[in-house]
Amino acid sequence: MFKGIFVALITPFKAGKVDYEALAILIEKQIAAGVSGFCLLGTTGEPPALTNEEKAEILSFCKKQINGRAKIIVGVGTNSTEHTLENIKIASAINPDAYLVVTPYYNKPNLSGMIAHFTSVAAAAQKPLVLYHIPSRTGQRLSIDFLAKLLKAVPQIKAIKEADYDIARVVKASALFDTQVTFLGGNDDLWPALMGLNFEGLISAAGNILAPAFVKMQKLFLEGKHQESYEVFKQAYPLIEALFFEVNPTCVKYALSCMGLCGEEVRLPLGPIQEETKQKIKQILANTPKELLI
């Protein structure tokens, strides 16, 4: 079930409220681009800045809009087991296909704590779990031995969203565990390399804008047209890089605003991007082939 491109969907805002009109347009454009699914309320959706009521409303709206045309993964992970279980309770109302669970950030659990956390989450979820490994945000890189013990203890972890930039570690994890779990990319700029490591899908923030490009890259790669796939990546790469000039999803939202698809508004503690960054993104966006954009 975890194959293809999953867009880590933004939460568009307008005058401080969720912009459901823009959200509907974005979902339709992603589906038209051929994505396999959506990751709702992931980091790109700014869940720490949403109330529980807003989370429930967003999930209900997206479920109805998607209407069975794509898979749904819901981000529920926090650095509190209790809060994570609360998020599962909210998300369970839409019966998602899976839950994305980040390793707890800041408090950096030891092995016994991590196993207990994921065991509690698995019991509450009663759904497949996607372990989200992103050391740059959590402050904790899971060693191969740690990961092996965690996967053995919590078989409900069916996939890993891997966002580690330590390529040697990523290679080793994939080689050791890819028959046990599905690997999904979490770094858009590494997508060609990750496909070569047998990653079956990508949960993509840049896909909010570049979904057609990522879908095309994977299609060509799976057809054995590796050079053609890489040529598409090279065309998309300047914009992929630009969308992370400042912290995600600030640049993604600004680029979407340039395309007239939503506003650039984010919620505190995130703020507007610098004017210099805006000018760079605007120029790169203008130079990106239109067929690669939603």
N, C-alpha and C positions, 0 to 999 in steps of 0.2 A: 504493500500500500504506500510505501514511502519512496516512490519513484517519480522523477521529473522535477519541475520547477515549482516551488512553493513561495509565494510572495509574502514577505513579512510586511503586512499591510499597515500603512500609516493611519493615524486618527486625525482627519482634517477638522480644524476648528474655524469658527466664524464668530467674531465678537464674543469670544469666551465660551461658546457652546459648540457641541459636536455638530459638524456640518454633514447631515445625512444625505443631502442632495449630491454633494461632491463624493461622498462615500459610495453611493450607488453607481455613479459614473465610473469611478475608479475600478470597482468590482467588475462591471461589465467590460471595461477595456482589457482587464487582465484575463478574463475568461475568453474574450475574443482573440487574445494573443496565444492562447493554448496552454495556459498554466495548468498544472495538475492539482494545485490546491493553494490554500491560504494559511498563513500563520497569523492568527488574530491575537492581539494583546501581547505580542512579543515586545522586545525593547523598542522597536521602531514605532510601535503603537502608543508609546508613552504611558504605560499602565500605572507607574508610581504617581502620576499626576491626575489619575481618574478616580472618581468615587466608585464605590461598589454599585451604586444605582446606574451610573454611566456605563460601567463594564457590562452589566446585565442587559442594558438597552442596546449597546453596540453589538453584542453577541447575538441577541434576538434579531436585530435588523439584518446583520450579515447573513445569518442562517437563512432567513426568508429570501434575501436577495440572491444568494448563491443557489438556493433551491435544488440542491443535490447535483449540481453541475461540476463540482470540484470538491476535493477533500478539505476538511477543516481540522487544523491543529490549533489548540488554544494554549497560550502561554500562561502558566499559573505559578511558576516558581518565584520564591522570595527567599530572604535569609531567615525567615521564621517558619517553622513547620506549621504552627497554628494558622498563620496567615495564608500559607500555601493551601492548606485544607479548606479555608474559607473560599479561596479563589476557585477551587475544584467544585465546591458546592454551587457557586454562582454559575460556573461554566457547564455543569452537568445538565442544566436546564435545556441546552441545545443539543445534547448528545453528540459531542464532537467525535472525530475519528481517533484522536490521540491528544495527549497533553505534553507540552514542552516544559521541562523542569530544569531550570538552571541550578548548578551547584551553588549552595548558599554563599553569598558574597560577604565580605568584610569579616564575618566570624570564622570563616575557613575551617569547617569541621574536620576532626580527625576521622580515621576509618570507621570506628564504631559509631560515631555520631552520624556520619554520612550514610552508612547502611541503615541505621534506625530511621533517619529522615526519609530516605527513599522507600523504605519498607512501609512506613506510615502513609506516604503519598500513594503508593501502589494500592494499598488496601482501600483507601478512600476513592481512588480513581476508577478502579475496575475497568481500565482501558489501557492500551499500550502507552508507554512513556517514552518520550524522546529526551534523553539526557543532553543538556546544553552545556558544552564545555567551552568557556570563553575566558581564559586566564586574564586577559587585559582588563576585563570588567570585574571579575570576582577576586582577583589577587591570589588565586590558587590554581596551580597547574597539577592535574592528577597524574601521578607517575603510572607507568604501565602496570606495575604490581598492584597499586591501589585500585586502578580501573578493573583489573582482572578479578580482584576480590569483590568489588562492588557489583559487577555484572553477574558473578556467580551467586551472590547473595540475593539479588533482586532480578529474577528472570523476566519480570514485567517490563524491564528496560529493553525495548525492541529496536531502538535506533539511537544514534549519537549525532547531534548537530555539532560538528567539530569546527571551532573557530580559533584554534591554536595556530600561531605563526611559526612554531618550532617544527619545521617540516620533517626533521629526522624522527621526532616523536610521533608525528601524524602517520608517517610511513610505517613505523613499527606497530602502532595501534591497528591500522588498517590490515596489515599483514597477519596479525595475530587474531583479530576478532571479527573480520568481515564475514565469516560464516556463522557467527553468533548474533551479530546485530547488523543493521543497515547503517551505513555511514552517509550522512548528509553534510554538504558543505555549508560553512557559516561565514566564509570569507569570499566575497564576490570576485576579488582580484586574483584569487588562486584557482578559479573554476577549471581552466584547462588542465592544470596539474592534478586537481582532485579527481577529474574524470579519469585520468590516467591511473589513478590509484583505486579504481573500481568504486568510487563514490556513486551512488545511484540517484542522488538528487541534490538539490540546493535550496536552502531557505534564504531568500535573497531580499535585502533591503533595497539595493539598486534596481531590483526587478520591478519596483513601483513605477519606474520609468522605462527600464530596458528589458522588460519581460520578453518581447519578441526576439531580442538578441540572445538571451540566455536559452530560450526554447530552441532557437535555431542552432545554437552551438551544440547543444546536447543531441539534437536530431542528427546533425551531420556527423558528430563523433560516433554515435551508435551505428551509423551506416558505414563506418570505416573511412569516412572522408575527413581524416584528422587535420590535414593542412587547411582545408576549406573552413573547418570549424575554428581553427586558430586565426584565420584571416578575419572572421566575424569578430572574434574577441579583440583583435588588434584595432578594429574600427571602433569598438565600444569602449576600449580601455581608457582613453582620456576622460570620458564622462564617468566611468566607474570610479576612477581615482578622484575626480572632482567632487563626487557625491559624498566623499569622506574628508574633504578639506577641513571641515569642522565637525563637531560631534553629531552622530546620527540621532534623529532624523532631520536636523536643521537644514542641511543642504538639499536633501531629497525633497523636502517641502518647498524650498525656494525654487528648485527646478520645476516642480509641478505647477507652481504659481506662474512661472514664466510661460508654461504651456497652457495656462488658462483653465487648469483642471481643479485647483483648490487654492486656498490662501496659504501664505507662508507661516501662519501663526503657530507657535508652539507654546507650551505652558511652562511656567517657572517650575523648577530652577533653570530650565533651558531658556535661551534668549535669542534674539535675531542674530543672524550672521553678519560679519563685517562687510562694509561696502566693497572693499577690495575683493573679498571672496565672491560676492554677488557678481561683480563684473567678469571675473574669471569663469564662473559657472555659466553665465549667460553666453559668453563667447564659445566655450566648448560645446554647449548644448546646440548652438546654431551650426556648428561644424559637424555634428553627429548625423550620419545618414538617417533620414526620417523613417525608413522602413524598420529601423532597430528600436524605435520608440513606440510606446503605447498610443 
